Amino acid sequence: MELAYTVVNGKIVYNDGGAVEKKMLYKVNRGDVLHFALLDTEKKYSNLTLEDIVVNLCDFGIDVLLIGGSTGVTDEGITKITDIKERNGIDVPTIVFPRSVGDLKGRANAVLYMRCTNSRKMKYVKDEAIEGAAYLLNGNIEEIPLTYLIVEPGGMVGQIADAQLIPRDNPKIAIMHAREAKANGSRWFYLEAGSHASPAIHEERGPELISAVKKYVNLPLIVGGGIRSPEAVRIVKKAGANGIVTGNIIEKEDMSLMKRIIEAVHEERAPGEN
Ligand code: 1GP
């Protein structure tokens, strides 16, 4: 039987990942940090159109258009993004950040096929993923197997999932979750503080948590929750994040700030940093 992944010179090389995941991993392995711009396609912006936003973000160099949102992902929403990409010759992948199995209907390039490992609800730990497997069986969408861990304060997602929130002052708990995720075949790990989180993921011992998980578990690590500035980006990068999600800040419609945030994501790391 072929192994799901091999480790070459300390880097993880997956043998059965799809094209989108392989490209992400290629970038992570060469030391890049990935920027995931989380978009709500149903959001009404005041000054810009969704097209302006997508075109600008892609121009600034985001790595992934992550489609999510408080009301879930619709087929129409994904189609809007696909049309914008076609009209503007954009080849940034569209990945669904699902709230539930219903979000797998649209024709995105891939889905974060996730398990919320510290939810107290079986629905988010397993049931949604099992139902979602029907879409994988149809071969319509590439899955990116990911374990999602909600840390304090957790925000709305923490409440909806009824998460047993991960404390910031005891990194061992997060490390154990990450190690379990790896042992059970997850290929990506996501530390989530919650949208609008205060403290954000880069504040109040969040960086220590990121560094601890990164030190003990060799899985690409995505982080998010309250990242709204280039300074915040630099802190989570220094702590060892391989991927950074920004959601809410996009709604400020400040494209010059977004440009600076995206540039900070792609700045070279200082020597000796992860
Ligand atoms: C939420 O981690 C993401 O799921 C992004 O959070 O909206 O605060 O950027 P923000």
Residues whose N, C-alpha, C, O or C-beta is under 5 A from the ligand:
A	BS01	1GP	G194 S195 H196 A197 G224 G225 G226 I227 V245 T246 G247 N248 I249
